[in-house]
Amino acid sequence: MTNTIYQVDAFTNSLFGGNPAAVCPLDKWLSDDQLQNIAMENNLSETAFYVRDGNRYLIRWFTPEVEVDLCGHATLASAFVLFNHENHLGDTIELFSERSGNLTVTKHGDWLTLNFPSDDIKQLELTENLYSGFNIRPKAVYKGKTDYLFVFDNETDIKNLNPDFAEIGKLDCRGIIVTAKGSTVDFVSRFFTPQCGINEDPVTGSAHTSLAPYWAEQLNKTSLTAMQLSEREGYLKCKHLESRVEISGQAKLYMTGTIILE
């Protein structure tokens, strides 16, 4: 049995930037063990699998270690593949995840816009056990559905963070989003998730379902620009729509291959 696989750099307009994701179109679902093994073999932060279901696509996302509830960059990569290499007609793709519900991706030139549920974040008391994994003290901490959101004073703090991944990994969450007001964009961020086997994710679309509502309130604006300050960097445009968030980015195809499954 063979299956086509794509590798796409998401949230970037150039190769070797943004966040690489593998995309595997399927005619029908493989077993959970096979899906997890493929993701482990790919050894990318995320591998997306989708199956056509009438006029929509069912989608799932796996890190090398676990299945996750939502992944922005691998959804963007999947839409890029569908629009450009798998003959999807029209400018909108309807997706469904059993873990995250209905999702859409809309094409505007070479920009793709994800429409995801907005996260509901709550401010917590800033205790030392929460930020002990960082060399700089945040000024506030929030908790969303799956992640903590740590707010810092400025962009320099975000760049200079030296995380202790063993300490961060002790927290009961998917990962830690760190953020501050940007110097050339509205806000910047990084994302650490040793809990999922990825110390630092290069660009995390799903984290912006927490970031966009926070910064929309702080800056009193609904349309926002953002950069994730990993080594690869990524650029995003966000729009806060109360219960939903639009997250826009570009993508570049790096590789097309064939998986051989016995």
Contacts in CASP RR format, 6 or more apart in sequence:
PFRMAT RR
TARGET T0000
AUTHOR 0000-0000-0000
METHOD contacts of the structure
MODEL  1
MTNTIYQVDAFTNSLFGGNPAAVCPLDKWLSDDQLQNIAMENNLSETAFY
VRDGNRYLIRWFTPEVEVDLCGHATLASAFVLFNHENHLGDTIELFSERS
GNLTVTKHGDWLTLNFPSDDIKQLELTENLYSGFNIRPKAVYKGKTDYLF
VFDNETDIKNLNPDFAEIGKLDCRGIIVTAKGSTVDFVSRFFTPQCGINE
DPVTGSAHTSLAPYWAEQLNKTSLTAMQLSEREGYLKCKHLESRVEISGQ
AKLYMTGTIILE
1 260 0 8 1.000
1 261 0 8 1.000
1 262 0 8 1.000
2 258 0 8 1.000
2 259 0 8 1.000
2 260 0 8 1.000
2 261 0 8 1.000
3 24 0 8 1.000
3 25 0 8 1.000
3 26 0 8 1.000
3 258 0 8 1.000
3 259 0 8 1.000
3 261 0 8 1.000
4 24 0 8 1.000
4 25 0 8 1.000
4 256 0 8 1.000
4 257 0 8 1.000
4 258 0 8 1.000
4 259 0 8 1.000
5 22 0 8 1.000
5 23 0 8 1.000
5 24 0 8 1.000
5 42 0 8 1.000
5 256 0 8 1.000
5 257 0 8 1.000
5 258 0 8 1.000
5 259 0 8 1.000
6 22 0 8 1.000
6 23 0 8 1.000
6 24 0 8 1.000
6 77 0 8 1.000
6 81 0 8 1.000
6 85 0 8 1.000
6 253 0 8 1.000
6 255 0 8 1.000
6 256 0 8 1.000
6 257 0 8 1.000
7 20 0 8 1.000
7 21 0 8 1.000
7 22 0 8 1.000
7 23 0 8 1.000
7 42 0 8 1.000
7 44 0 8 1.000
7 253 0 8 1.000
7 254 0 8 1.000
7 255 0 8 1.000
7 256 0 8 1.000
8 20 0 8 1.000
8 21 0 8 1.000
8 23 0 8 1.000
8 77 0 8 1.000
8 80 0 8 1.000
8 81 0 8 1.000
8 251 0 8 1.000
8 252 0 8 1.000
8 253 0 8 1.000
8 254 0 8 1.000
9 15 0 8 1.000
9 16 0 8 1.000
9 17 0 8 1.000
9 18 0 8 1.000
9 19 0 8 1.000
9 20 0 8 1.000
9 251 0 8 1.000
9 252 0 8 1.000
9 254 0 8 1.000
10 18 0 8 1.000
10 19 0 8 1.000
10 20 0 8 1.000
10 21 0 8 1.000
10 72 0 8 1.000
10 73 0 8 1.000
10 74 0 8 1.000
10 76 0 8 1.000
10 77 0 8 1.000
10 80 0 8 1.000
10 203 0 8 1.000
10 249 0 8 1.000
10 251 0 8 1.000
11 18 0 8 1.000
11 19 0 8 1.000
11 73 0 8 1.000
11 76 0 8 1.000
11 203 0 8 1.000
11 205 0 8 1.000
11 228 0 8 1.000
11 234 0 8 1.000
11 235 0 8 1.000
11 236 0 8 1.000
11 249 0 8 1.000
11 250 0 8 1.000
11 251 0 8 1.000
12 18 0 8 1.000
12 19 0 8 1.000
12 203 0 8 1.000
12 232 0 8 1.000
12 233 0 8 1.000
12 234 0 8 1.000
12 235 0 8 1.000
12 250 0 8 1.000
12 251 0 8 1.000
12 252 0 8 1.000
13 110 0 8 1.000
13 235 0 8 1.000
13 250 0 8 1.000
13 252 0 8 1.000
14 252 0 8 1.000
15 252 0 8 1.000
15 254 0 8 1.000
16 232 0 8 1.000
17 202 0 8 1.000
17 232 0 8 1.000
17 233 0 8 1.000
17 234 0 8 1.000
18 73 0 8 1.000
18 202 0 8 1.000
18 203 0 8 1.000
18 228 0 8 1.000
18 230 0 8 1.000
18 232 0 8 1.000
18 233 0 8 1.000
18 234 0 8 1.000
19 45 0 8 1.000
19 46 0 8 1.000
19 73 0 8 1.000
19 201 0 8 1.000
19 202 0 8 1.000
19 203 0 8 1.000
19 204 0 8 1.000
19 232 0 8 1.000
19 234 0 8 1.000
20 44 0 8 1.000
20 45 0 8 1.000
20 202 0 8 1.000
20 254 0 8 1.000
21 44 0 8 1.000
21 45 0 8 1.000
21 46 0 8 1.000
21 47 0 8 1.000
21 48 0 8 1.000
21 71 0 8 1.000
21 73 0 8 1.000
21 74 0 8 1.000
21 76 0 8 1.000
21 77 0 8 1.000
21 78 0 8 1.000
22 38 0 8 1.000
22 39 0 8 1.000
22 42 0 8 1.000
22 44 0 8 1.000
22 46 0 8 1.000
22 47 0 8 1.000
22 48 0 8 1.000
22 74 0 8 1.000
22 77 0 8 1.000
23 47 0 8 1.000
23 48 0 8 1.000
23 50 0 8 1.000
23 74 0 8 1.000
23 77 0 8 1.000
23 78 0 8 1.000
23 81 0 8 1.000
24 38 0 8 1.000
24 47 0 8 1.000
24 48 0 8 1.000
24 49 0 8 1.000
24 50 0 8 1.000
24 259 0 8 1.000
25 50 0 8 1.000
25 81 0 8 1.000
25 86 0 8 1.000
26 49 0 8 1.000
26 50 0 8 1.000
26 51 0 8 1.000
27 51 0 8 1.000
28 51 0 8 1.000
29 35 0 8 1.000
29 49 0 8 1.000
29 51 0 8 1.000
30 38 0 8 1.000
30 49 0 8 1.000
30 261 0 8 1.000
32 67 0 8 1.000
34 261 0 8 1.000
35 47 0 8 1.000
35 49 0 8 1.000
35 60 0 8 1.000
35 62 0 8 1.000
35 67 0 8 1.000
36 62 0 8 1.000
36 66 0 8 1.000
36 67 0 8 1.000
38 47 0 8 1.000
38 49 0 8 1.000
38 62 0 8 1.000
38 259 0 8 1.000
39 46 0 8 1.000
39 47 0 8 1.000
39 62 0 8 1.000
39 63 0 8 1.000
39 64 0 8 1.000
40 64 0 8 1.000
40 65 0 8 1.000
42 64 0 8 1.000
43 64 0 8 1.000
44 64 0 8 1.000
45 63 0 8 1.000
45 73 0 8 1.000
45 198 0 8 1.000
45 201 0 8 1.000
45 202 0 8 1.000
46 61 0 8 1.000
46 62 0 8 1.000
46 63 0 8 1.000
46 68 0 8 1.000
46 71 0 8 1.000
46 73 0 8 1.000
46 74 0 8 1.000
47 61 0 8 1.000
47 62 0 8 1.000
47 74 0 8 1.000
48 59 0 8 1.000
48 60 0 8 1.000
48 61 0 8 1.000
48 71 0 8 1.000
48 74 0 8 1.000
48 75 0 8 1.000
48 77 0 8 1.000
48 78 0 8 1.000
49 59 0 8 1.000
49 60 0 8 1.000
49 61 0 8 1.000
49 62 0 8 1.000
50 57 0 8 1.000
50 58 0 8 1.000
50 59 0 8 1.000
50 60 0 8 1.000
50 78 0 8 1.000
50 82 0 8 1.000
50 95 0 8 1.000
51 57 0 8 1.000
51 58 0 8 1.000
52 58 0 8 1.000
53 96 0 8 1.000
55 94 0 8 1.000
56 94 0 8 1.000
56 95 0 8 1.000
56 96 0 8 1.000
57 78 0 8 1.000
57 82 0 8 1.000
57 93 0 8 1.000
57 94 0 8 1.000
57 95 0 8 1.000
57 96 0 8 1.000
58 95 0 8 1.000
58 96 0 8 1.000
58 97 0 8 1.000
58 98 0 8 1.000
59 75 0 8 1.000
59 78 0 8 1.000
59 95 0 8 1.000
59 96 0 8 1.000
59 97 0 8 1.000
59 103 0 8 1.000
60 67 0 8 1.000
60 97 0 8 1.000
60 98 0 8 1.000
61 67 0 8 1.000
61 68 0 8 1.000
61 70 0 8 1.000
61 71 0 8 1.000
61 74 0 8 1.000
61 75 0 8 1.000
62 68 0 8 1.000
63 196 0 8 1.000
63 197 0 8 1.000
63 198 0 8 1.000
64 197 0 8 1.000
64 198 0 8 1.000
65 196 0 8 1.000
65 197 0 8 1.000
66 196 0 8 1.000
66 197 0 8 1.000
68 99 0 8 1.000
68 174 0 8 1.000
68 196 0 8 1.000
69 97 0 8 1.000
69 99 0 8 1.000
69 100 0 8 1.000
69 145 0 8 1.000
69 146 0 8 1.000
69 174 0 8 1.000
70 97 0 8 1.000
70 99 0 8 1.000
70 100 0 8 1.000
70 116 0 8 1.000
70 206 0 8 1.000
70 209 0 8 1.000
71 205 0 8 1.000
71 206 0 8 1.000
72 114 0 8 1.000
72 116 0 8 1.000
72 204 0 8 1.000
72 205 0 8 1.000
72 206 0 8 1.000
72 247 0 8 1.000
73 202 0 8 1.000
73 203 0 8 1.000
73 204 0 8 1.000
73 205 0 8 1.000
75 95 0 8 1.000
75 103 0 8 1.000
75 105 0 8 1.000
75 114 0 8 1.000
76 105 0 8 1.000
76 112 0 8 1.000
76 114 0 8 1.000
76 205 0 8 1.000
76 249 0 8 1.000
76 251 0 8 1.000
77 251 0 8 1.000
78 95 0 8 1.000
78 105 0 8 1.000
79 93 0 8 1.000
79 105 0 8 1.000
79 107 0 8 1.000
79 112 0 8 1.000
79 114 0 8 1.000
80 112 0 8 1.000
80 251 0 8 1.000
80 253 0 8 1.000
81 253 0 8 1.000
82 88 0 8 1.000
82 93 0 8 1.000
83 93 0 8 1.000
83 107 0 8 1.000
83 112 0 8 1.000
84 253 0 8 1.000
85 253 0 8 1.000
85 256 0 8 1.000
90 107 0 8 1.000
91 106 0 8 1.000
91 107 0 8 1.000
91 108 0 8 1.000
92 104 0 8 1.000
92 105 0 8 1.000
92 106 0 8 1.000
92 107 0 8 1.000
93 104 0 8 1.000
93 105 0 8 1.000
93 106 0 8 1.000
94 102 0 8 1.000
94 103 0 8 1.000
94 104 0 8 1.000
95 102 0 8 1.000
95 103 0 8 1.000
95 104 0 8 1.000
95 105 0 8 1.000
96 102 0 8 1.000
96 103 0 8 1.000
97 103 0 8 1.000
100 116 0 8 1.000
100 117 0 8 1.000
101 117 0 8 1.000
103 114 0 8 1.000
103 115 0 8 1.000
103 116 0 8 1.000
104 114 0 8 1.000
104 115 0 8 1.000
105 112 0 8 1.000
105 113 0 8 1.000
105 114 0 8 1.000
105 115 0 8 1.000
106 112 0 8 1.000
106 113 0 8 1.000
106 115 0 8 1.000
107 113 0 8 1.000
108 248 0 8 1.000
110 250 0 8 1.000
111 237 0 8 1.000
111 248 0 8 1.000
111 249 0 8 1.000
111 250 0 8 1.000
112 248 0 8 1.000
112 249 0 8 1.000
112 250 0 8 1.000
112 251 0 8 1.000
113 246 0 8 1.000
113 247 0 8 1.000
113 248 0 8 1.000
113 249 0 8 1.000
114 205 0 8 1.000
114 246 0 8 1.000
114 247 0 8 1.000
114 248 0 8 1.000
115 244 0 8 1.000
115 245 0 8 1.000
115 246 0 8 1.000
116 206 0 8 1.000
116 209 0 8 1.000
116 244 0 8 1.000
116 245 0 8 1.000
116 247 0 8 1.000
117 209 0 8 1.000
117 243 0 8 1.000
117 244 0 8 1.000
117 245 0 8 1.000
118 209 0 8 1.000
118 212 0 8 1.000
118 213 0 8 1.000
118 240 0 8 1.000
118 241 0 8 1.000
118 242 0 8 1.000
118 243 0 8 1.000
118 244 0 8 1.000
118 245 0 8 1.000
119 144 0 8 1.000
119 145 0 8 1.000
119 147 0 8 1.000
119 209 0 8 1.000
119 210 0 8 1.000
119 213 0 8 1.000
119 245 0 8 1.000
120 144 0 8 1.000
120 145 0 8 1.000
121 142 0 8 1.000
121 143 0 8 1.000
121 144 0 8 1.000
121 149 0 8 1.000
121 210 0 8 1.000
121 213 0 8 1.000
121 214 0 8 1.000
122 142 0 8 1.000
122 143 0 8 1.000
122 144 0 8 1.000
123 140 0 8 1.000
123 141 0 8 1.000
123 142 0 8 1.000
124 130 0 8 1.000
124 141 0 8 1.000
124 142 0 8 1.000
124 143 0 8 1.000
125 141 0 8 1.000
126 138 0 8 1.000
126 139 0 8 1.000
126 140 0 8 1.000
126 141 0 8 1.000
130 141 0 8 1.000
130 148 0 8 1.000
130 150 0 8 1.000
130 171 0 8 1.000
131 137 0 8 1.000
131 138 0 8 1.000
131 141 0 8 1.000
131 150 0 8 1.000
132 164 0 8 1.000
132 167 0 8 1.000
133 163 0 8 1.000
133 164 0 8 1.000
133 167 0 8 1.000
133 168 0 8 1.000
134 150 0 8 1.000
134 161 0 8 1.000
134 162 0 8 1.000
134 163 0 8 1.000
134 164 0 8 1.000
134 178 0 8 1.000
135 160 0 8 1.000
135 161 0 8 1.000
135 162 0 8 1.000
135 163 0 8 1.000
136 152 0 8 1.000
136 157 0 8 1.000
136 160 0 8 1.000
136 161 0 8 1.000
138 150 0 8 1.000
138 151 0 8 1.000
138 152 0 8 1.000
138 178 0 8 1.000
139 151 0 8 1.000
139 152 0 8 1.000
139 153 0 8 1.000
140 150 0 8 1.000
140 151 0 8 1.000
141 148 0 8 1.000
141 149 0 8 1.000
141 150 0 8 1.000
141 151 0 8 1.000
142 148 0 8 1.000
142 149 0 8 1.000
142 151 0 8 1.000
142 210 0 8 1.000
142 214 0 8 1.000
143 149 0 8 1.000
143 173 0 8 1.000
144 210 0 8 1.000
146 173 0 8 1.000
146 174 0 8 1.000
146 175 0 8 1.000
147 173 0 8 1.000
147 174 0 8 1.000
147 175 0 8 1.000
147 176 0 8 1.000
147 177 0 8 1.000
147 191 0 8 1.000
147 207 0 8 1.000
147 210 0 8 1.000
148 171 0 8 1.000
148 173 0 8 1.000
148 175 0 8 1.000
148 176 0 8 1.000
148 177 0 8 1.000
149 177 0 8 1.000
149 179 0 8 1.000
149 210 0 8 1.000
149 211 0 8 1.000
149 214 0 8 1.000
150 176 0 8 1.000
150 177 0 8 1.000
150 178 0 8 1.000
150 179 0 8 1.000
151 179 0 8 1.000
151 180 0 8 1.000
151 214 0 8 1.000
152 158 0 8 1.000
152 161 0 8 1.000
152 178 0 8 1.000
152 179 0 8 1.000
152 180 0 8 1.000
153 180 0 8 1.000
154 180 0 8 1.000
154 181 0 8 1.000
154 182 0 8 1.000
155 180 0 8 1.000
155 181 0 8 1.000
155 182 0 8 1.000
155 183 0 8 1.000
155 188 0 8 1.000
155 229 0 8 1.000
157 180 0 8 1.000
158 178 0 8 1.000
158 179 0 8 1.000
158 180 0 8 1.000
158 188 0 8 1.000
158 189 0 8 1.000
158 190 0 8 1.000
158 229 0 8 1.000
159 229 0 8 1.000
161 178 0 8 1.000
161 190 0 8 1.000
163 176 0 8 1.000
163 192 0 8 1.000
163 199 0 8 1.000
163 200 0 8 1.000
165 192 0 8 1.000
165 194 0 8 1.000
165 199 0 8 1.000
166 194 0 8 1.000
168 175 0 8 1.000
168 176 0 8 1.000
168 192 0 8 1.000
168 194 0 8 1.000
169 194 0 8 1.000
169 195 0 8 1.000
171 195 0 8 1.000
173 195 0 8 1.000
174 193 0 8 1.000
174 195 0 8 1.000
174 196 0 8 1.000
175 191 0 8 1.000
175 192 0 8 1.000
175 193 0 8 1.000
175 194 0 8 1.000
175 195 0 8 1.000
175 196 0 8 1.000
176 191 0 8 1.000
176 192 0 8 1.000
176 193 0 8 1.000
177 189 0 8 1.000
177 190 0 8 1.000
177 191 0 8 1.000
177 204 0 8 1.000
177 207 0 8 1.000
177 210 0 8 1.000
177 211 0 8 1.000
178 189 0 8 1.000
178 190 0 8 1.000
178 191 0 8 1.000
178 192 0 8 1.000
179 187 0 8 1.000
179 188 0 8 1.000
179 189 0 8 1.000
179 211 0 8 1.000
179 214 0 8 1.000
179 215 0 8 1.000
180 187 0 8 1.000
180 188 0 8 1.000
181 187 0 8 1.000
181 188 0 8 1.000
181 218 0 8 1.000
181 219 0 8 1.000
182 188 0 8 1.000
182 227 0 8 1.000
184 227 0 8 1.000
185 225 0 8 1.000
185 226 0 8 1.000
185 227 0 8 1.000
185 235 0 8 1.000
186 215 0 8 1.000
186 219 0 8 1.000
186 221 0 8 1.000
186 224 0 8 1.000
186 225 0 8 1.000
186 226 0 8 1.000
187 211 0 8 1.000
187 215 0 8 1.000
187 219 0 8 1.000
187 224 0 8 1.000
187 226 0 8 1.000
188 226 0 8 1.000
188 227 0 8 1.000
188 228 0 8 1.000
188 229 0 8 1.000
189 204 0 8 1.000
189 207 0 8 1.000
189 208 0 8 1.000
189 211 0 8 1.000
189 226 0 8 1.000
189 227 0 8 1.000
189 228 0 8 1.000
189 229 0 8 1.000
190 200 0 8 1.000
190 228 0 8 1.000
190 229 0 8 1.000
190 230 0 8 1.000
191 200 0 8 1.000
191 201 0 8 1.000
191 204 0 8 1.000
191 207 0 8 1.000
191 228 0 8 1.000
192 199 0 8 1.000
192 200 0 8 1.000
192 201 0 8 1.000
193 199 0 8 1.000
193 200 0 8 1.000
193 201 0 8 1.000
200 230 0 8 1.000
201 230 0 8 1.000
202 228 0 8 1.000
202 230 0 8 1.000
202 231 0 8 1.000
202 232 0 8 1.000
202 233 0 8 1.000
202 234 0 8 1.000
203 228 0 8 1.000
203 230 0 8 1.000
203 232 0 8 1.000
203 233 0 8 1.000
203 234 0 8 1.000
203 236 0 8 1.000
204 228 0 8 1.000
205 236 0 8 1.000
205 247 0 8 1.000
207 228 0 8 1.000
208 226 0 8 1.000
208 236 0 8 1.000
208 238 0 8 1.000
208 245 0 8 1.000
208 247 0 8 1.000
209 245 0 8 1.000
209 247 0 8 1.000
211 226 0 8 1.000
211 238 0 8 1.000
212 224 0 8 1.000
212 238 0 8 1.000
212 239 0 8 1.000
212 240 0 8 1.000
212 245 0 8 1.000
212 247 0 8 1.000
213 240 0 8 1.000
213 245 0 8 1.000
215 224 0 8 1.000
215 226 0 8 1.000
215 238 0 8 1.000
216 222 0 8 1.000
216 224 0 8 1.000
216 240 0 8 1.000
222 239 0 8 1.000
222 240 0 8 1.000
222 241 0 8 1.000
223 237 0 8 1.000
223 238 0 8 1.000
223 239 0 8 1.000
224 237 0 8 1.000
224 238 0 8 1.000
224 239 0 8 1.000
224 240 0 8 1.000
225 235 0 8 1.000
225 236 0 8 1.000
225 237 0 8 1.000
225 238 0 8 1.000
226 235 0 8 1.000
226 236 0 8 1.000
226 237 0 8 1.000
226 238 0 8 1.000
227 233 0 8 1.000
227 234 0 8 1.000
227 235 0 8 1.000
227 236 0 8 1.000
228 234 0 8 1.000
228 236 0 8 1.000
235 249 0 8 1.000
235 250 0 8 1.000
236 247 0 8 1.000
236 248 0 8 1.000
236 249 0 8 1.000
237 247 0 8 1.000
237 248 0 8 1.000
237 249 0 8 1.000
238 245 0 8 1.000
238 246 0 8 1.000
238 247 0 8 1.000
238 248 0 8 1.000
239 245 0 8 1.000
239 246 0 8 1.000
239 248 0 8 1.000
END
